[in-house]
Amino acid sequence: MAKQSSDFSFYEFFAGGGMARAGLGANWTCLFANDFDKKKGATYARNWGDGDIVVDDIRNVDPLTLPEEPDMVWGSFPCQDLSLAGGGAGLKGDRSGTFWPFIAIIDELARDGRAPKIIALENVVGTLTSHKGKDFVAICDALHGLGYRFGAVVVDASLFVPQSRPRLFVIGVRHDLAATNAESEPQSPWHTPAIKRAYDLLPQVLKESWLWWGMPKPPERKQDFRDLIEDNPKSVKWHTARETRDLLSMMSDVNLAKVETAKLAGVRMVGGVYKRTRFHHGIKVQRAEVRFDNIAGCLRTPAGGSSRQLILVVEGEKIRSRLISSRETARLMGLPDSYKLPDGYNEAYHLTGDGVAVPVVRHLAKYLFEPIIAHAMAKEDVSAA
């Protein structure tokens, strides 16, 4: 008997805290989840139960032991070697190179007659230009070799939540299935100039398998950064007046002017602050840079103090500052307050900074994944009748 159209299934690789699972929603059944990080695995189990998550190196996962036949396989493979801030190793790197064992698992599933209808990959937009575009060509070639047509979209989480977070999604559909919502040409805002340039670099055989995925643009976001701020956070403390003055002293005239403008706004203004190394008169100096455009800067995995985002709250002449709280980072990822975060601040920040924005996944599921799978199920029902 064919599954009902409201019941979709998936595997979640590089699962982290299960943010892709949160975005897919209640109509999706997770058959298997995997992550290498024990701490992330513990948080996954804390929120979703420990029956689905296997904490181990993906290279140790035996495809023939995986349960059932998933409609989709999701993979947010590590970005460290593909990001602009990374070492540039690309798909040959220790972390991002785990893409290849992921592909090998799907290849084995296909040989076992269980090829998923959809493969969904998520990573940083630097993937498009890594190694002058060769890594993106390799990803497309891998999907083509598995028997999938494919396309890519860039979705900025700021369309849904007040965080600047553009991410690349490469979505493959099995060659024998209809690619619903595929368009004849690029669509704004999903197909950026970088995607178009990456497409142009593809060899002709891969261009023939390319799909321009189409989705409606979401309604205008109502929520601003200041709407997510906790007055009495549990995970961090407000800075002392001196610490706030020290932070302001690290700002350039341009950034101090932003603070002065915020004072005159007549409402509470919340700015995101990052400390960055800049050159001033040929000398490296650490600067604090603030933005008051109602969105936070992109959350990053905190490898050091400079990569943790701070907030500056300005209400007239009153200025307060502190680290962004772990709950605020979760809210910026679209997670509900019922989501159980790790107790440690760094651990929680690492979890959210490495994740995928929940409402972005929901949008992809609603307009791409679910229509494709439902259409395939309907054809299966007709064939079985």
QUIUR-V359479 format. One record per backbone hydrogen bond with DSSP energy under -1.0 kcal/mol. NH is the residue of the N-H (numbers start at 0). CO is the residue of the C=O. E is the energy in kcal/mol with one decimal. If there is no record, write none. Layout:
NH | CO | E
NH | CO | E
//
This chain:
6 | 3 | -2.1
7 | 26 | -2.7
9 | 28 | -2.0
10 | 71 | -1.8
11 | 31 | -2.5
12 | 73 | -2.9
14 | 33 | -2.5
17 | 14 | -2.6
21 | 17 | -2.1
22 | 18 | -2.0
23 | 19 | -2.4
24 | 20 | -1.9
27 | 24 | -1.7
28 | 7 | -3.7
30 | 9 | -2.8
32 | 51 | -2.5
33 | 11 | -2.4
34 | 53 | -1.4
40 | 36 | -2.4
41 | 37 | -2.1
42 | 38 | -1.8
43 | 39 | -2.6
44 | 40 | -2.5
45 | 41 | -2.0
46 | 42 | -1.6
47 | 43 | -2.9
48 | 44 | -2.0
53 | 32 | -2.5
55 | 34 | -1.2
59 | 56 | -2.3
60 | 57 | -1.5
64 | 61 | -1.9
65 | 62 | -1.3
71 | 8 | -1.4
72 | 117 | -2.1
73 | 10 | -2.8
74 | 119 | -2.7
75 | 12 | -1.4
76 | 74 | -1.2
81 | 78 | -2.2
82 | 78 | -2.0
85 | 82 | -1.2
89 | 80 | -2.3
91 | 88 | -1.4
92 | 89 | -1.9
96 | 92 | -1.2
97 | 94 | -1.8
98 | 95 | -1.7
99 | 96 | -1.5
101 | 97 | -1.5
102 | 98 | -2.2
103 | 99 | -2.4
104 | 100 | -1.9
105 | 101 | -1.7
106 | 102 | -2.3
107 | 103 | -2.1
108 | 104 | -2.3
109 | 105 | -2.4
110 | 106 | -2.0
111 | 107 | -1.3
112 | 109 | -1.8
113 | 108 | -3.2
117 | 70 | -1.8
118 | 171 | -2.3
119 | 72 | -2.5
120 | 169 | -2.8
121 | 74 | -1.9
122 | 167 | -2.3
126 | 123 | -1.7
127 | 124 | -1.7
129 | 125 | -1.3
131 | 128 | -1.4
133 | 130 | -1.8
134 | 129 | -1.6
136 | 132 | -1.9
137 | 133 | -2.2
138 | 134 | -2.0
139 | 135 | -2.5
140 | 136 | -2.6
141 | 137 | -2.1
142 | 138 | -2.0
143 | 139 | -2.5
144 | 140 | -2.5
145 | 141 | -1.2
146 | 143 | -1.3
147 | 142 | -1.7
148 | 172 | -2.6
149 | 208 | -2.2
150 | 170 | -1.5
152 | 168 | -2.3
153 | 189 | -2.6
154 | 166 | -2.4
156 | 164 | -1.9
158 | 155 | -2.1
159 | 156 | -2.4
160 | 156 | -3.1
162 | 160 | -2.4
163 | 295 | -2.7
166 | 154 | -1.8
167 | 122 | -2.9
168 | 152 | -2.8
169 | 120 | -2.0
170 | 150 | -2.7
171 | 118 | -3.1
172 | 148 | -2.7
173 | 116 | -2.5
174 | 146 | -2.6
176 | 173 | -2.4
179 | 177 | -1.4
181 | 178 | -1.4
182 | 211 | -3.5
190 | 186 | -2.6
195 | 191 | -2.2
196 | 192 | -2.4
197 | 193 | -2.2
198 | 194 | -2.6
199 | 195 | -2.0
200 | 196 | -1.0
201 | 198 | -1.6
205 | 202 | -1.1
206 | 202 | -2.0
207 | 203 | -1.9
208 | 205 | -1.2
209 | 206 | -1.2
210 | 149 | -2.4
212 | 210 | -1.1
213 | 180 | -3.0
224 | 293 | -1.9
226 | 223 | -1.3
227 | 224 | -1.8
238 | 320 | -3.2
243 | 239 | -2.2
244 | 240 | -2.2
245 | 241 | -2.7
246 | 242 | -1.9
247 | 243 | -2.4
248 | 244 | -2.1
249 | 246 | -1.1
250 | 247 | -1.7
255 | 251 | -2.5
256 | 252 | -2.0
257 | 253 | -1.2
258 | 254 | -1.6
259 | 255 | -2.2
260 | 256 | -2.2
261 | 257 | -2.1
262 | 258 | -1.8
264 | 261 | -1.4
268 | 313 | -2.9
270 | 311 | -2.7
271 | 290 | -1.4
272 | 309 | -3.1
273 | 288 | -2.0
275 | 286 | -3.1
277 | 284 | -3.4
279 | 282 | -3.2
282 | 279 | -1.4
284 | 277 | -3.5
286 | 275 | -3.6
287 | 249 | -1.6
288 | 273 | -2.7
290 | 271 | -1.5
295 | 161 | -2.7
302 | 300 | -1.3
306 | 303 | -1.6
307 | 304 | -1.3
309 | 272 | -2.9
310 | 321 | -3.1
311 | 270 | -2.5
312 | 319 | -2.8
313 | 268 | -3.2
314 | 317 | -2.8
317 | 314 | -1.9
319 | 312 | -2.4
321 | 310 | -1.5
323 | 308 | -2.4
328 | 324 | -2.0
329 | 325 | -1.8
330 | 326 | -2.4
331 | 327 | -2.1
333 | 330 | -1.5
334 | 329 | -2.4
338 | 335 | -2.0
347 | 343 | -2.3
348 | 344 | -2.7
349 | 345 | -2.6
350 | 346 | -1.9
351 | 347 | -2.5
352 | 348 | -3.0
353 | 349 | -1.1
354 | 351 | -1.3
357 | 332 | -2.8
360 | 356 | -1.5
361 | 357 | -1.9
362 | 358 | -2.0
363 | 359 | -2.2
364 | 360 | -2.7
365 | 361 | -2.6
366 | 362 | -2.1
367 | 363 | -2.2
368 | 363 | -1.8
369 | 364 | -2.9
371 | 367 | -1.7
372 | 368 | -2.4
373 | 369 | -2.9
374 | 370 | -2.1
375 | 371 | -2.0
376 | 372 | -2.6
377 | 373 | -2.3
378 | 374 | -1.7
379 | 375 | -2.0
380 | 376 | -2.4
381 | 377 | -1.9
382 | 378 | -2.3
383 | 379 | -2.0
384 | 380 | -1.2
//
